Amino acid sequence: MEITVSKADLLKELTATQGVVERKTTIPILSNFLFEAADGELTITATDLDLSLRTSCKATVKKDGACTIPARKLYDYVKLLGDGDVAIKVLENHWVNIRAGRSNTKMVGMARSNFPSVPTFPTSGVVKIPAAAFRMLISKTVFAISNEESRYTLNGALMVLKPESITMVATDGHRLAHIVRDGLAFDITGEVKTLIPRKAMVELLSLLSAPDIEYVEFAKDDATLFFRLGSRLLTSRQLTGQFPNYEAVLPKEHNKSVSVRTSELQSAIQRVAQFADERSGAIKMRFEKNEVRVSSSSTETGESEDSIETDYDGETLSIGFNSQYLVEFLKATESDTVRIEFKDSQSAGQLRPEGIDEYKYRYVVMPMRI
């Protein structure tokens, strides 16, 4: 293989693949990129066996071929090169020569045959999802996915496609984010349910920040999920198992509610949380006539209280919440005000953004004992 590629194009694609490359692995080849050159194009593939990303850019291909190159070392090196073209040539024993301007480097690669094969995109059953809507759904649910590996089916978000809508749900057992985007058109019958792993969600969020992507082409087979974004293809191993019956968790009735300015509530919680118990992050919200008092205390750090003016006119009530759970929702919502709905101090609270018609977003948080 022998190619010349612009440093800017190469770095753009290397940057896109960084989240997929396996850092700590017992399989050395997974720390490498696969480079394949043919027909005026360089294709770069990274995988950790669960997740893979294949991307490409234009290149002057003097000689077709393939090689593998240590991913982190190449990325760090290319970042430091000056602008201009980068020449890459495969030498004997899988060594790779990289030239740029007056810089000349040789890196130790590995055999192409060691690199795992990556699934190819299916030819049928492809659904086109508007990129802006997909990114919005991911950003408003990804933080609620469980990090506990033992809770396998909670390590991803549930996507439900219907002919006219898309729903995404994520929960870690302590809080649940649920969002529905109506008014869309999908070429499907009935509903298609898919569990998308957390790592795939994080990568999709990053890839969807590219401004030129209008649609994500989604498909799946028995074992793999496929997301094609322009010239990039992200594949992910499917999560198996049954996602919890989230509809049973969604509160059916609330007899109390209060509207609060998002920025005021977020700031108050963040200030007060500095003095919350480090392990639990618990804060207390006390709803009184025309105000909400947010407070916390810890024997190690002290105590703190903030109050916010509201339109609340119900009975006085105190509920404990994990401060981090509330802040993550408030950061994700785009509305100026949010409505907090609750029943009593032992029942789950629900938060919803106000004044947004484009989607229906609700966030359910279990209370804490304080």
N, C-alpha and C positions, 0 to 999 in steps of 0.2 A: 504493500500500500504506500502511495506517495501522493500527498495533497497539499494545496495551499488554501488557507481560509483566513478571512479577516478576523483580527483579534476581537473586535466588538461583537461580531456574530457568534464566535466560538464562546466567548465569556458569557453571553446572554443565555446560551443553551446549557452551559456547565452550571451556571447559577440556578437554573430551573430544576436541575436534577439533584442538587445537594441534599434535599430533605429525604431522598429515597436511598441514597448510598448507605450501606451498613457500616457504621463506625467501629463497633466492637463485635467482631465476628470470629468464629472459629473456622470459617470457610474463607480463606484469603481472597479468592476470586471475586467475592461479593464486595470487596473494597475497591474494585476496579470498574472503570467504564469500559463498555464495548464500543469501539469505533468501527464503523463499516462505511466504505467509500465506493460509490458507483454512480454513474449517470449524472455527474455534476452536483452530487449531494453527499454530505457527510451525515450519517445517522449515528446518534449517541444513545446508548441504552444503559440504564442503571437499574439494579434490582436488589432486594433483600429477601427474595423468595416469596414473601407475602405481597409485596408491592413492587411494581416496576414502572418505569417511565421511559418511553422512547420518544426522542425528539430529533429534529434535523435542521440543517442550515445549508445554504449554498456553498459550494467549494469548487476549486479547480482541481479536478481529479486527473493526475498524470498517470496513475496506476491504480486500478481497482484492488480492493483487498480489505482485510480486517485485522484488528489487533486489540489488546486490552491494555489499559494504562491506569496506574494508581490514581484514584479519583481525587482524593483530597490534595495530594501533592501536585497534581496537574492544575487543579483549580487555583490553589495558592500561588503557583508559579505564573500562570497565565494572567492573573490579576495584576502582577507586578511588571508585566511586559509593557513596552511603549506601544502606542497606537500603530496600526499598520497590519501587514500580513504575517501569518504564522505558517511556516512550512513544517509538515509532519511526515516523517518517513520511517517505515519499519525496517529494522536492521536484522542481523542474524540473532538467533537465540532469544527472540521476542523482545529485544531491546528496541526502543523507539527514540529517534532523533528529532528534536524540536529546535527549529531555528527561527529567530525573529530579530530583524535588524542586526546588531552586532552580538546578540546573545545566541549561544549554542549550548544545548543541553541534551544529555542522553538519559533516558529513564528505563528502569527495568520493568518490563511488562510480564504478562503470563500468556500461556497458549490460549488462542481463541476457542479451542475445543473444550476448555474447562468451563466456559461461561454458560450459565443455565439458559435454556431456550425460553423465550417469552411468548405467551399466547398471542395469536393473531386475531384481529378484530373480526367479529362475525359478519356475515353477509346478509343476515335477516334479523328481524325483531329489533330494529334500531329505532329508538325514540329520541326526537330532538327536543331538548329542554332549553328555553331561553337562558342565556348565561347570566344576565343580570338577576333574574328571579332565583336561579339556582344558588348564586353567590349569597344573595340575601338570606335564603333559607338556611344555608350552612352557617353563616356568621351568627345567626340568632339561636342556634341550637348546639353547636359544637362544644361549647364550654360546659354543657350539662352532661356530657358523656362520661361514664364512669372510668376511672383510672385503675380500678381494682381488677387485676387479671383473673381473679377467681370468679368474678361475675361476668362470664364470657359474653352472654347475649346483651349485656349493657355496655360492652366495649365499642359500640357503634350506634349510629342513629338509624331509625326506621324511616324509609322514604316510601310514601304511598302515592302511586300515580293512578289517577282516574282520567277518563276522557276529557274532563273539563277543569281539572284541578291537580295540584301537587301539595302533599302534606309532608312535613318532616317533624319527627318526635325524638327527643333524647332525654334520658333519665339516668341518674346514678342511685336511685332509691331514696334520696333525700329531697330532690327537686326534679321538676319535669318542665322542659321547654316544648311547646307545641305551636306550630305555625302552619297556616293554610293559605295558599295563594290560588284564588279562583280566577275565572275568566281566561283560561288558557285552553288550547286545543291539542290533544295528543291522539295519535293514531293507534289507540288500543281499545280493547273491549274489556269490560269489567274493571278490576283494579289489579295493579301490579305492586306487590310489596317486596322491598329489598332492604336488607341490613347492610349499611355502609360502615366499614371499620373506621375508628377514630383517625388513624394515621392517613387513610385515604381522604377523609374529610379535610384534614389540615392541609394536605397537598393540593387538593382541589381549590381550597380557598386561596392559596398562594397562586396557582396557575390562572385562576379566574380574575386575578387583578390585572392581567394583560388587557389593554383597552380595545384590541381589535377582534376579540372573540364575541360573536353574536349568539352562537348556540353551542351546547354540549351534546354530542351524539352519545347516547347511553345504550348499552346492550349488555346482556349477560348470558352465560351458559351455566352448566351444572355446578361449576366450581369457581368461576371467575366473573368479576365485574369489569366492564370496559367503559372508559370515558375518553372520548376523542375531542380534543380542543384544538381546532386548527391543525397544525402539523404535529401536535403532541398527542401521544396516546398513553394514558394512565391505566394500568390494570391492577386489580386488587383481588386477593383471595376472598371469597365470600365468607361471611360469618354464618355458621349454622346454629340452629336452635330457635327457640320460640321467644320473641320479644314479649315483654309483659303486656297484659291487657290494660293499656294506658287509659282507655276510655272510662274504665271503672275508677281510675284515680282522679279524673277531672272533676272538680267540685260541681255539684248540681245546684246548690243554693248558698247564697250569702245574704245575710240580713243587715250587714253593715259595710259601708264603703267610704273611701275618702280619696279625693283628687289632690295630688301633690306635684309641685314643679320638679321635674326630673333632676335638674342640675343641683337644686337646693338639697334634695334628699340624698343624692349621691355624695355631695360634699360633707353633709352632716354625718352620714354613716362612716365615711372614710376618716374623718377627724376622730369620732368616738371610738372607732375600731382600733385605734392606736393603743387604747387602754383596755381592750378586751382580753380575755384569757387566750394565750397564744395557741393553745391546742384546739379549742372549740371555736374561737372567733365569734363567740356569742355576744349579741347586743340585745337590748330590750327596747321595744317600741311601745310607748304608752299613748293611746289615743284618748284625748280629752277634748272638751268643747273648743272648737276653733284652733286646735293645735295638735301637733304630734311631737312627743318628747322622745328623743333617741338617746340611750344612755348605755354605759358599760362600766364595769369595775373589775379590778384584779388586785390581789394582795401584793403582787410583785411590782406593778407599774402605777397603780392609782385608780382614779375614776374620772369619768367625763360625761357631760350631758349637753345636748344641743336641742333646740326646739324650732319647729317650723310652723308658720301660720297655715291653717287649712280651713275648709268649709265643713269640717266634721261637726255633727250635731247629735251623735248617738251617745250611748252609755260609755262611761270610762272603762277602758280595757287595756291590759298589757299582754304583749306576745313577745316571746324570744325567737330570734332568727340568727342563722349563720350570716355574719356580715358580708363575707366574700360572695356568697350566693346572690345576695341582693345587689351588690356592686356590679357583678358580672352581667346581670340582666340590665341594669340601668345604663351600663356602657354600651350594650348591644342595641338598646332601643333608640329610635330616631325621633321620638316625639318629645315635645316640650313638657308635657305633663303625663303622669301615669296614674292609673286608678288602682288603689289597693283595696281588695275585697276580702272580707273575713267573716267568720261566724262567731267564734269564741277563742279563748287562749289555747285550747287543746287541738283545734282543727287547723288544717292546712290553709295558708293564705294564698291568694291569687293576685298577680299583678298583670295589668294590661296597659299597653300604650293607648293614649287618647288621640282622637283627631286623625286617625290613619284609616283610609278606606281600601287601600290597595291589598292589604292582607289582614288576616285575623291571627293575632299573636297573644298567647297567654302563657304565663309562667307560674307554676305551682310550687310552693316551698313549704316543707314540713316545719312545724314549730319546734322550738327547743325549750327545755326546762331551764329556768334561770332562778 
